[in-house]
Amino acid sequence: MSQIIPLLNFEEGYREKPYIDTEGYPTVACGIRIGPKGASLNNYTFTVPRDVGDAWLESFVKTTIIKMNTNPSIVAAMKSCNPARRDILISMAYQMGVSG
């Protein structure tokens, strides 16, 4: 069973209230960018409960997996991995992009 959502939440951390990430972008939940670089947090007056953030993240992960499945080399690597290693490959693609 995949543990990708808990893994990404662990790697990224989770904050219900918007914050500025290390690159200067307004961000919320488990590292989801919500605005342009340098935007004021005053523009974002909401919170994202954990279950909503997990659903949002799951949607992004599904899109990442679809992109991964278009690359034969990645498909071959995924097939040879156990579930934990597959989750790590998905995490890497999610965080760095499928092209790396």
Backbone bond lengths (Angstrom), bond angles and torsions (degrees), N, CA, C in turn:
res aa  C-N    CA-C-N  psi(-1)  N-CA   C-N-CA  omega(-1)  CA-C   N-CA-C  phi
1 M - - - 1.448 - - 1.533 108.84 -
2 S 1.306 116.46 133.69 1.458 121.39 -178.77 1.530 111.74 -68.29
3 Q 1.304 114.32 140.62 1.464 122.13 175.80 1.529 109.99 -118.74
4 I 1.340 116.80 28.59 1.456 120.81 -173.31 1.529 112.63 -63.89
5 I 1.313 119.19 -39.64 1.471 120.12 -178.64 1.531 110.45 -66.65
6 P 1.339 119.63 -50.09 1.471 118.58 175.43 1.536 112.69 -60.19
7 L 1.334 117.07 -36.31 1.463 120.60 179.22 1.526 110.88 -62.73
8 L 1.335 116.72 -49.15 1.465 119.73 179.87 1.525 111.57 -64.98
9 N 1.323 117.21 -37.61 1.466 119.63 176.43 1.531 110.68 -62.80
10 F 1.335 117.03 -37.80 1.465 120.62 177.32 1.525 110.65 -67.29
11 E 1.339 115.96 -46.97 1.464 120.02 -177.36 1.530 112.18 -65.73
12 E 1.313 116.43 -42.08 1.465 121.16 -176.22 1.523 112.97 -87.95
13 G 1.322 117.08 -26.18 1.459 120.44 -169.69 1.522 107.88 82.83
14 Y 1.317 116.99 169.42 1.465 119.90 -179.43 1.516 109.60 -137.70
15 R 1.314 115.33 127.79 1.466 121.32 176.02 1.517 109.15 -132.62
16 E 1.326 116.00 124.48 1.467 120.71 179.60 1.521 112.02 -69.76
17 K 1.328 116.84 -32.55 1.465 120.85 -178.61 1.528 109.62 -95.30
18 P 1.337 117.15 144.04 1.463 120.05 177.27 1.530 112.11 -57.70
19 Y 1.315 115.15 147.59 1.463 123.18 179.10 1.524 108.63 -146.37
20 I 1.313 116.69 166.69 1.460 121.49 175.57 1.526 107.69 -94.05
21 D 1.343 116.44 124.74 1.463 119.54 -178.76 1.528 110.73 -78.45
22 T 1.313 116.61 -179.42 1.462 121.49 -175.26 1.524 112.95 -66.73
23 E 1.338 117.44 -16.79 1.464 121.04 178.38 1.523 112.36 -99.27
24 G 1.345 117.03 1.74 1.459 120.49 176.08 1.516 115.89 93.25
25 Y 1.329 117.95 11.47 1.465 122.05 179.68 1.525 111.03 -96.71
26 P 1.340 117.51 140.97 1.463 118.60 170.49 1.528 108.31 -66.79
27 T 1.308 114.91 133.90 1.457 122.17 -170.15 1.520 108.39 -142.41
28 V 1.329 116.42 155.45 1.460 120.25 178.44 1.524 109.24 -147.11
29 A 1.306 115.05 166.49 1.470 123.24 176.09 1.528 109.69 60.70
30 C 1.319 117.38 -121.90 1.466 121.21 -175.56 1.523 111.10 -103.38
31 G 1.323 115.88 46.48 1.461 119.81 176.53 1.512 114.57 92.87
32 I 1.319 118.37 24.21 1.460 121.71 -179.04 1.526 109.10 -88.65
33 R 1.340 115.71 118.34 1.467 120.47 178.61 1.520 109.72 -68.76
34 I 1.332 114.81 136.24 1.468 119.32 -177.33 1.522 113.07 -123.60
35 G 1.320 117.44 4.04 1.454 119.10 -179.63 1.507 111.82 -168.79
36 P 1.343 115.97 177.69 1.463 120.65 -178.07 1.521 112.35 -73.85
37 K 1.299 114.51 155.97 1.463 121.35 178.50 1.523 109.39 -55.27
38 G 1.317 115.72 133.09 1.450 121.46 177.25 1.518 115.52 85.36
39 A 1.334 117.77 -2.91 1.469 120.43 -179.89 1.525 109.88 -66.13
40 S 1.308 115.54 144.35 1.460 121.29 -179.59 1.523 111.23 -72.91
41 L 1.318 115.86 141.23 1.466 119.97 175.51 1.520 111.63 -66.83
42 N 1.317 118.18 -16.76 1.468 121.10 176.70 1.526 111.68 -61.66
43 N 1.333 117.39 -20.05 1.468 121.78 177.92 1.529 112.46 -76.40
44 Y 1.311 117.47 -12.13 1.461 122.01 -172.21 1.526 109.01 -124.40
45 T 1.317 115.96 95.89 1.471 121.19 -173.22 1.523 111.84 -111.61
46 F 1.307 117.30 37.38 1.460 122.03 -178.45 1.521 109.63 -124.95
47 T 1.310 115.56 169.16 1.460 121.40 171.53 1.523 108.16 -124.42
48 V 1.316 115.85 157.56 1.461 121.77 179.69 1.524 107.85 -120.64
49 P 1.348 117.24 104.42 1.466 119.81 177.57 1.533 110.74 -58.96
50 R 1.305 116.13 153.06 1.464 121.47 -174.88 1.529 112.77 -54.14
51 D 1.331 118.78 -44.06 1.469 119.48 -177.67 1.524 111.42 -65.26
52 V 1.319 117.47 -34.08 1.469 121.35 177.55 1.531 109.63 -70.49
53 G 1.334 116.51 -44.06 1.460 120.47 177.95 1.518 112.12 -61.25
54 D 1.332 116.74 -39.49 1.463 120.46 178.07 1.526 111.17 -65.37
55 A 1.334 117.28 -39.59 1.470 120.57 177.85 1.529 110.41 -65.37
56 W 1.321 116.15 -41.74 1.459 121.76 178.16 1.529 109.75 -61.69
57 L 1.328 116.18 -47.15 1.456 121.49 179.34 1.524 111.00 -62.37
58 E 1.320 117.00 -40.88 1.465 120.97 178.99 1.525 111.05 -58.88
59 S 1.320 116.90 -39.36 1.463 121.20 177.56 1.530 110.95 -62.83
60 F 1.336 116.85 -44.34 1.463 120.58 178.14 1.525 111.09 -64.67
61 V 1.324 117.28 -39.16 1.462 121.22 179.73 1.528 110.26 -64.96
62 K 1.323 117.79 -41.63 1.471 120.56 178.08 1.523 110.58 -59.07
63 T 1.329 116.91 -42.15 1.464 120.98 178.01 1.525 110.47 -63.63
64 T 1.324 117.02 -40.55 1.463 121.33 178.28 1.521 110.57 -62.20
65 I 1.322 117.44 -43.98 1.468 121.17 -179.77 1.527 110.63 -64.36
66 I 1.314 117.81 -39.50 1.471 120.95 176.69 1.526 109.76 -58.79
67 K 1.332 116.91 -45.05 1.468 120.97 178.58 1.526 110.73 -64.43
68 M 1.325 117.30 -40.58 1.463 121.01 179.13 1.525 110.91 -61.69
69 N 1.323 116.49 -37.25 1.465 121.06 -177.10 1.523 113.67 -71.87
70 T 1.323 117.70 -5.19 1.470 120.46 175.55 1.526 111.46 -89.88
71 N 1.320 117.42 -5.68 1.458 122.00 -178.37 1.530 108.99 -108.68
72 P 1.346 117.85 110.46 1.467 120.53 -176.62 1.532 114.14 -56.52
73 S 1.315 117.60 -35.83 1.471 120.02 179.79 1.521 111.17 -66.19
74 I 1.329 116.19 -40.19 1.462 119.91 178.82 1.523 110.18 -68.92
75 V 1.327 116.88 -40.72 1.469 120.70 178.38 1.526 109.71 -59.02
76 A 1.333 117.20 -44.88 1.467 121.00 179.42 1.529 110.93 -62.72
77 A 1.320 116.63 -42.32 1.469 120.02 178.98 1.522 110.80 -63.95
78 M 1.329 116.59 -42.99 1.467 120.72 -179.05 1.529 110.95 -62.67
79 K 1.329 116.77 -38.58 1.465 120.43 -178.92 1.526 111.95 -66.36
80 S 1.324 116.95 -27.92 1.464 119.72 -177.33 1.531 112.80 -90.11
81 C 1.327 117.14 -0.68 1.468 121.23 -176.77 1.522 112.54 -99.63
82 N 1.333 115.01 150.35 1.456 119.37 169.22 1.535 107.71 -76.64
83 P 1.332 118.80 169.14 1.472 120.53 -176.21 1.531 114.57 -55.90
84 A 1.322 118.02 -38.65 1.468 120.09 -179.12 1.530 111.10 -65.18
85 R 1.314 116.81 -43.28 1.470 120.14 179.27 1.523 110.89 -69.51
86 R 1.316 116.74 -35.83 1.470 120.60 176.08 1.531 109.89 -60.16
87 D 1.325 115.91 -43.17 1.467 119.84 177.98 1.525 111.47 -60.77
88 I 1.327 117.24 -38.25 1.467 120.32 178.46 1.526 110.18 -65.23
89 L 1.330 117.81 -42.26 1.468 119.97 177.48 1.530 111.07 -62.61
90 I 1.321 116.75 -40.57 1.468 120.61 177.77 1.526 109.72 -64.28
91 S 1.317 117.03 -42.34 1.464 121.28 178.03 1.524 110.81 -59.55
92 M 1.318 116.54 -45.43 1.465 120.24 179.50 1.524 110.84 -61.73
93 A 1.333 116.71 -44.02 1.467 120.22 179.89 1.519 111.06 -66.27
94 Y 1.319 117.41 -38.18 1.461 121.43 178.67 1.527 110.43 -63.97
95 Q 1.328 116.43 -44.52 1.463 120.19 -174.09 1.526 113.84 -81.59
96 M 1.333 117.81 -33.24 1.466 120.25 -175.85 1.521 113.23 -109.19
97 G 1.331 115.86 -9.20 1.458 119.89 -174.27 1.513 109.51 95.19
98 V 1.300 116.77 152.37 1.462 121.53 -176.91 1.524 110.93 -64.17
99 S 1.313 117.48 -33.29 1.469 120.94 179.83 1.519 112.65 -75.89
100 G 1.331 116.77 -12.54 1.455 121.57 177.17 1.480 111.36 84.18
